[in-house]
Protein backbone atom coordinates (compact mmCIF):
# COMPACT_ATOMS: atom_id res chain seq x y z
CA UNK A 1 0.00 0.00 0.00
CA UNK A 2 3.07 2.26 -0.16
CA UNK A 3 2.14 3.65 -3.57
CA UNK A 4 -1.42 4.39 -2.43
CA UNK A 5 -0.16 6.30 0.61
CA UNK A 6 2.35 8.23 -1.50
CA UNK A 7 -0.30 9.21 -4.06
CA UNK A 8 -2.69 10.33 -1.33
CA UNK A 9 -0.01 12.41 0.38
CA UNK A 10 1.02 14.08 -2.87
CA UNK A 11 -2.51 14.62 -4.20
CA UNK A 12 -4.71 15.31 -1.19
CA UNK A 13 -3.56 18.94 -0.98
CA UNK A 14 -4.73 19.68 -4.51
CA UNK A 15 -7.99 17.82 -3.86
CA UNK A 16 -8.68 19.97 -0.80
CA UNK A 17 -7.86 23.19 -2.67
CA UNK A 18 -10.31 22.23 -5.43
CA UNK A 19 -12.88 21.21 -2.80
CA UNK A 20 -12.67 24.51 -0.94
CA UNK A 21 -12.77 26.55 -4.16
CA UNK A 22 -15.86 24.74 -5.46
CA UNK A 23 -17.52 24.92 -2.04
CA UNK A 24 -17.06 28.69 -1.98
CA UNK A 25 -18.99 28.92 -5.24
CA UNK A 26 -21.62 26.68 -3.70
CA UNK A 27 -22.00 28.93 -0.65
CA UNK A 28 -22.29 32.00 -2.89
CA UNK A 29 -25.01 30.27 -4.93
CA UNK A 30 -26.90 29.35 -1.75
CA UNK A 31 -26.65 32.91 -0.45
CA UNK A 32 -28.22 34.21 -3.66
CA UNK A 33 -31.23 31.87 -3.57
CA UNK A 34 -33.54 34.09 -1.42
CA UNK A 35 -33.12 36.91 -3.93
CA UNK A 36 -33.80 34.57 -6.85
CA UNK A 37 -36.87 33.14 -5.09
CA UNK A 38 -38.27 36.64 -4.54
CA UNK A 39 -38.05 37.38 -8.26
CA UNK A 40 -38.82 33.85 -9.46
CA UNK A 41 -41.94 34.88 -11.39
CA UNK A 42 -39.97 37.43 -13.38
CA UNK A 43 -37.10 34.98 -13.93
CA UNK A 44 -39.48 32.25 -15.11
CA UNK A 45 -41.13 34.78 -17.44
CA UNK A 46 -37.78 35.77 -18.93
CA UNK A 47 -36.63 32.15 -19.29
CA UNK A 48 -39.80 31.27 -21.21
CA UNK A 49 -38.87 33.94 -23.76
CA UNK A 50 -35.20 33.08 -24.08
CA UNK A 51 -35.87 30.67 -26.92
CA UNK A 52 -32.77 28.85 -28.11
CA UNK A 53 -30.63 30.14 -25.25
CA UNK A 54 -33.03 28.63 -22.74
CA UNK A 55 -33.01 25.35 -24.64
CA UNK A 56 -29.21 25.16 -24.60
CA UNK A 57 -29.17 25.02 -20.80
CA UNK A 58 -32.43 23.05 -20.56
CA UNK A 59 -34.18 25.89 -18.72
CA UNK A 60 -37.57 25.86 -20.42
CA UNK A 61 -39.19 23.36 -18.02
CA UNK A 62 -37.61 24.65 -14.79
CA UNK A 63 -39.29 26.58 -11.99
CA UNK A 64 -36.73 28.78 -10.27
CA UNK A 65 -38.88 29.10 -7.15
CA UNK A 66 -38.18 25.43 -6.42
CA UNK A 67 -34.97 25.21 -4.40
CA UNK A 68 -33.61 22.00 -5.93
CA UNK A 69 -34.21 23.36 -9.42
CA UNK A 70 -32.14 26.42 -8.62
CA UNK A 71 -29.52 24.43 -6.72
CA UNK A 72 -29.16 21.78 -9.40
CA UNK A 73 -28.77 24.37 -12.14
CA UNK A 74 -26.31 26.68 -10.38
CA UNK A 75 -24.34 24.02 -8.53
CA UNK A 76 -24.43 21.64 -11.48
CA UNK A 77 -22.77 24.14 -13.79
CA UNK A 78 -19.70 24.99 -11.74
CA UNK A 79 -19.42 21.67 -9.91
CA UNK A 80 -19.97 19.75 -13.13
CA UNK A 81 -17.17 21.56 -14.93
CA UNK A 82 -14.92 22.02 -11.90
CA UNK A 83 -15.30 18.49 -10.59
CA UNK A 84 -14.94 17.05 -14.07
CA UNK A 85 -11.76 19.04 -14.68
CA UNK A 86 -10.27 17.91 -11.37
CA UNK A 87 -11.03 14.28 -12.20
CA UNK A 88 -9.61 14.67 -15.72
CA UNK A 89 -6.42 16.47 -14.65
CA UNK A 90 -5.73 14.04 -11.81
CA UNK A 91 -6.50 10.95 -13.87
CA UNK A 92 -4.53 12.11 -16.89
CA UNK A 93 -1.26 12.52 -14.97
CA UNK A 94 -1.65 9.69 -12.46
CA UNK A 95 0.22 7.09 -14.52
CA UNK A 96 1.91 9.03 -17.34
CA UNK A 97 3.96 11.20 -14.98
CA UNK A 98 6.12 8.23 -13.99
CA UNK A 99 7.54 8.17 -17.51
CA UNK A 100 7.23 11.89 -18.19
CA UNK A 101 9.15 12.83 -15.03
CA UNK A 102 11.57 9.90 -15.33
CA UNK A 103 10.61 8.35 -11.99
CA UNK A 104 9.60 4.98 -13.45
CA UNK A 105 13.14 3.61 -13.10
CA UNK A 106 13.14 4.31 -9.36
CA UNK A 107 9.56 3.14 -8.81
CA UNK A 108 9.99 -0.21 -10.53
CA UNK A 109 13.33 -0.89 -8.91
CA UNK A 110 11.27 -1.44 -5.75
CA UNK A 111 9.67 -4.83 -4.96
CA UNK A 112 6.35 -3.90 -6.55
CA UNK A 113 4.80 -5.00 -9.83
CA UNK A 114 3.18 -2.85 -12.49
CA UNK A 115 -0.29 -4.24 -11.82
CA UNK A 116 -0.01 -3.44 -8.12
CA UNK A 117 1.14 0.10 -8.90
CA UNK A 118 -1.76 0.69 -11.27
CA UNK A 119 -4.33 -0.69 -8.82
CA UNK A 120 -3.02 1.47 -5.98
CA UNK A 121 -2.87 4.57 -8.15
CA UNK A 122 -6.43 3.92 -9.32
CA UNK A 123 -7.72 3.57 -5.76
CA UNK A 124 -5.96 6.83 -4.85
CA UNK A 125 -7.70 8.54 -7.77
CA UNK A 126 -11.11 7.20 -6.73
CA UNK A 127 -10.54 8.28 -3.13
CA UNK A 128 -9.55 11.83 -4.09
CA UNK A 129 -12.53 12.26 -6.42
CA UNK A 130 -14.86 10.89 -3.73
CA UNK A 131 -13.35 13.18 -1.07
CA UNK A 132 -13.91 16.22 -3.29
CA UNK A 133 -17.55 15.31 -3.89
CA UNK A 134 -18.27 14.46 -0.25
CA UNK A 135 -16.63 17.68 0.96
CA UNK A 136 -18.68 19.83 -1.41
CA UNK A 137 -21.92 17.99 -0.63
CA UNK A 138 -21.40 18.32 3.14
CA UNK A 139 -20.60 22.04 2.87
CA UNK A 140 -23.75 22.56 0.81
CA UNK A 141 -25.80 20.56 3.29
CA UNK A 142 -24.42 22.67 6.15
CA UNK A 143 -25.25 25.85 4.23
CA UNK A 144 -28.80 24.71 3.54
CA UNK A 145 -29.28 23.82 7.21
CA UNK A 146 -27.92 27.22 8.25
CA UNK A 147 -30.50 28.88 5.96
CA UNK A 148 -33.31 26.73 7.41
CA UNK A 149 -34.24 26.01 3.82
CA UNK A 150 -36.70 23.20 3.13
CA UNK A 151 -35.56 20.92 0.32
CA UNK A 152 -36.15 17.51 -1.23
CA UNK A 153 -33.56 15.28 0.44
CA UNK A 154 -34.04 12.50 -2.09
CA UNK A 155 -33.43 14.85 -5.02
CA UNK A 156 -30.37 16.27 -3.23
CA UNK A 157 -28.96 12.77 -2.73
CA UNK A 158 -29.71 11.71 -6.31
CA UNK A 159 -28.14 14.86 -7.69
CA UNK A 160 -24.89 14.54 -5.75
CA UNK A 161 -24.70 10.82 -6.45
CA UNK A 162 -25.01 11.58 -10.17
CA UNK A 163 -22.29 14.22 -9.87
CA UNK A 164 -20.02 11.68 -8.19
CA UNK A 165 -20.72 9.11 -10.90
CA UNK A 166 -19.91 11.66 -13.60
CA UNK A 167 -16.62 12.61 -11.96
CA UNK A 168 -15.68 8.95 -11.51
CA UNK A 169 -16.53 8.15 -15.13
CA UNK A 170 -14.24 10.95 -16.31
CA UNK A 171 -11.53 9.79 -13.89
CA UNK A 172 -11.72 6.18 -15.11
CA UNK A 173 -11.55 7.28 -18.75
CA UNK A 174 -8.59 9.63 -18.22
CA UNK A 175 -6.75 7.08 -16.08
CA UNK A 176 -7.03 4.59 -18.95
CA UNK A 177 -5.73 7.15 -21.43
CA UNK A 178 -2.87 8.01 -19.05
CA UNK A 179 -1.71 4.39 -19.24
CA UNK A 180 -1.06 4.82 -22.97
CA UNK A 181 0.80 8.11 -22.67
CA UNK A 182 4.49 8.76 -22.01
CA UNK A 183 4.09 12.42 -20.95
CA UNK A 184 1.86 13.91 -18.25
CA UNK A 185 -0.08 16.37 -20.40
CA UNK A 186 -3.42 17.50 -18.92
CA UNK A 187 -4.71 19.19 -22.10
CA UNK A 188 -6.38 16.05 -23.55
CA UNK A 189 -8.24 15.53 -20.27
CA UNK A 190 -9.55 19.09 -20.21
CA UNK A 191 -10.53 18.74 -23.86
CA UNK A 192 -12.52 15.60 -23.07
CA UNK A 193 -14.43 17.33 -20.27
CA UNK A 194 -15.28 20.33 -22.45
CA UNK A 195 -16.33 18.05 -25.31
CA UNK A 196 -18.66 16.15 -22.96
CA UNK A 197 -20.10 19.42 -21.64
CA UNK A 198 -20.80 20.96 -25.04
CA UNK A 199 -22.18 17.69 -26.39
CA UNK A 200 -24.81 17.83 -23.64
CA UNK A 201 -25.67 21.41 -24.67
CA UNK A 202 -26.08 20.18 -28.25
CA UNK A 203 -28.45 17.44 -27.06
CA UNK A 204 -30.50 20.06 -25.20
CA UNK A 205 -30.94 22.08 -28.40
CA UNK A 206 -31.73 19.15 -30.70
CA UNK A 207 -33.85 16.58 -28.86
CA UNK A 208 -33.62 14.23 -31.85
CA UNK A 209 -30.00 13.59 -30.86
CA UNK A 210 -30.92 12.03 -27.50
CA UNK A 211 -29.16 8.88 -28.69
CA UNK A 212 -25.93 10.76 -27.98
CA UNK A 213 -26.79 10.79 -24.27
CA UNK A 214 -24.62 7.71 -23.82
CA UNK A 215 -21.56 9.63 -25.05
CA UNK A 216 -21.60 12.33 -22.35
CA UNK A 217 -21.88 11.90 -18.57
CA UNK A 218 -23.26 15.43 -18.27
CA UNK A 219 -26.56 14.14 -19.63
CA UNK A 220 -27.33 12.21 -16.45
CA UNK A 221 -26.31 15.02 -14.08
CA UNK A 222 -29.06 17.37 -15.30
CA UNK A 223 -31.38 18.10 -12.36
CA UNK A 224 -34.53 18.24 -14.51
CA UNK A 225 -33.84 14.79 -15.95
CA UNK A 226 -33.05 13.37 -12.50
CA UNK A 227 -36.27 14.64 -10.93
CA UNK A 228 -38.35 13.67 -13.96
CA UNK A 229 -37.08 10.08 -13.81
CA UNK A 230 -37.49 9.89 -10.03
CA UNK A 231 -33.83 9.08 -9.40
CA UNK A 232 -30.44 8.72 -11.08
CA UNK A 233 -30.42 7.70 -14.74
CA UNK A 234 -28.82 4.32 -14.13
CA UNK A 235 -28.99 3.18 -17.75
CA UNK A 236 -26.98 6.17 -18.94
CA UNK A 237 -24.60 5.80 -15.99
CA UNK A 238 -24.08 2.10 -16.67
CA UNK A 239 -23.39 2.52 -20.38
CA UNK A 240 -21.10 5.47 -19.69
CA UNK A 241 -19.05 3.43 -17.24
CA UNK A 242 -18.96 0.52 -19.69
CA UNK A 243 -17.31 2.68 -22.37
CA UNK A 244 -14.90 4.30 -19.90
CA UNK A 245 -14.17 0.90 -18.38
CA UNK A 246 -13.25 -0.48 -21.81
CA UNK A 247 -10.66 2.29 -22.24
CA UNK A 248 -9.43 1.66 -18.69
CA UNK A 249 -8.94 -2.07 -19.29
CA UNK A 250 -7.24 -1.46 -22.64
CA UNK A 251 -4.87 1.04 -21.04
CA UNK A 252 -4.22 -1.26 -18.08
CA UNK A 253 -3.30 -4.12 -20.41
CA UNK A 254 -1.12 -1.90 -22.59
CA UNK A 255 0.80 -0.57 -19.59
CA UNK A 256 1.60 -4.07 -18.36
CA UNK A 257 3.24 -4.93 -21.69
CA UNK A 258 4.82 -1.73 -23.00
CA UNK A 259 8.45 -0.67 -22.69
CA UNK A 260 8.63 2.14 -20.15
CA UNK A 261 10.63 5.28 -20.88
CA UNK A 262 13.09 5.79 -18.05
Protein Blocks (a to p, Z undefined) as FASTA:
>chain_A
ZZmmmmmmmmmmmmmmmmmmmmmmmmmmmmmmmmmmmmmmmmmmmmmmnommmmmnopml
pcfkbmklmmmmmmmmmmmmmmmmmmmmmmmmmmmmmmmnopmmmmmmpccdfklmmmmm
mmmmmmmmmmmmmmmmmmmmmmmmmnopacdfklmmmmmmmmmmmmmmmmmmmmmmmmmp
mbdcfklmmmmmmmmmmmmmmmmmmmmlmmmmmmpmklmmpmklmmmnopacfklmmmmm
mmmmmmmmmmmmmmmmmccdZZ
